[in-house]
Amino acid sequence: MKKSSPRRLLLPALIALLFAGQAVQAQDATLTNARQMITAQGGKGRAAFDLLAPLEQQRAGEPAYDYLLGLAAIDAGEFTRAVFALERVLAIEPNHPQARAEIARAYFQMGENRAARQEFEAVKAGKPPAEVTAIVDRFLSALDDRQAPLRSGVSAFIEAGIGHDSNAGAAASGTGLAIPSLPGFAFNPGLRSDTFRTLAGGVNGRYIVSPAWTLFASGNFNQRYNNEVDRFDTGSYGVDAGVTHRRNANEFTFALQGQAFDVDNTRFRDAVGGIAQWRHSLSDRQQIAVYGQFTRLTYPTISIRNADREVLGVAWTNAFDANLAPVIYAGLYGGREEARGSGFPELGHRVLGLRGGGQLSFGDSLAAFANLSYEERSYGTPQAVDLRSFTSLFPFGRVDKEYGVRVGVNYKFARNWSATPAVSYTDNQSNVSVSAYRRTLFSATLRYEFR
């Protein structure tokens, strides 16, 4: 997926370095006009290129001219012409840091990843000003992201965060519940808000067997610590391993998955299963995926809740070649979860869900995102009233309709560092009062990636 280039951050710093103290340049009207076009609000790189290109035969070899021609050619999408012009600059002035940075940018746009990395590293080794170093680091980070799927290796991350949850235990929003089967009995869910801390991390490994086959494995953990209602502290630990096969515009992935989920430092649920996915590239900017997932759920202390879950889904993603590099996605899934040998069909349910969202990029370091979701769960009808199954106390089938929204920004302020403040809202509506709840969650996380 194509990422936006931070050229508008790079150009002002490099142009200022090049032209500071070079008053003689101002006497050359052609170069002055071209420079003004390149640095103008909105950029007029194509116009600058059209102005300079006809003069190439007579002025090639002049570093100032060749440098501006290289800049204009990059903006105009003439990357090969840009490389030739900038190579002439470096042939005369090998220590010209701005030309080296711009030729690296041209290689980056051409997809010449190795050459781009070598040139960016050379610029960085020259100890340029801090603002140029920061921008070069962003290009190097973008190269890391671009090349990661193409090479074997191991990566990892660590993440810490803080936040506030208006409903730390996902308790029912009402103040009390009257149970039809037990007149006179009421349940108070104890709605509690709380602040919390999170700690998460993971490691991913990839081995490229051939251009078509890749083996992968990963492990992760995620811990949440509430400051007051610590009985709702949660932790999850997951692993997966599988294989990916690529053929033309198609990618097939098969993986085994496992997860353990704790509540208040006590094992609550284990999940073991697998997933199969087919992803097809409709174009270089648009993809569609179809997947199926099977999961066996085991509750060590509540065995009647043991269940098997099956889900089928489809997802679509599109990246637009437009201002702010918008990306949107949408997905539809459905399936069922059936109680495993407990004799309580009301503990199983059918599920239908929708997901959608998008992202806007403000340069290479800042992106805003929004996610929407809807999930409907229709539970089985109780066959008998039994105190072992709380849901059985209701003489009708339970139906939950859950709406969710999450918005936030992701800011990459250094090569391996990013910060993500976000807010999410969940509204779970149900015909069983004890299952209905609302919650608003504010969070801010800091992430470091090991590459």
Buried (B, 14 or more C-beta within 10 A) or exposed (E): EEBBBBBEBBBEBBBEBBBEEEEEBEEBEEBBBBBEBBBEEEBBBBBBBBBBBEBBEEBEEBBBBBBBBBBBBBBBEBBEBBBBBBBBBBEEBEEBBBBBBBBBBBBBBBEBBEBBBEBBEBBBEEEBEEBBBBBBBBBBBBBBEBEEEEEEEEBBBBBBBBBBBBBBBBBBBBEEBEBEEEEEEEBEBEBBBBBBBBBBBBBBBBBBEEEEEBBBBBBBEBBBEBEEBEEBBBBBBBEBBBBBBBEEEEBBBEBEBBBBBBBEEEBBBBBBBBBBBBBBBEEEBBBBBEBBBBBBBBBEEEEBBBBBBBBEBBBBBBBBEEEBBBBBBBBBBBBBBBBBEBEBBBBBBBBEBBBBBBBBBEBBBEBBBBBBBEBBBBBBEBEEEBEEBBBBBBEEBBBBBBBBBBBBBBBBEEBBBBBBBBBBBBBBBBBBBBBBBBBBBBBBBBBBBEB
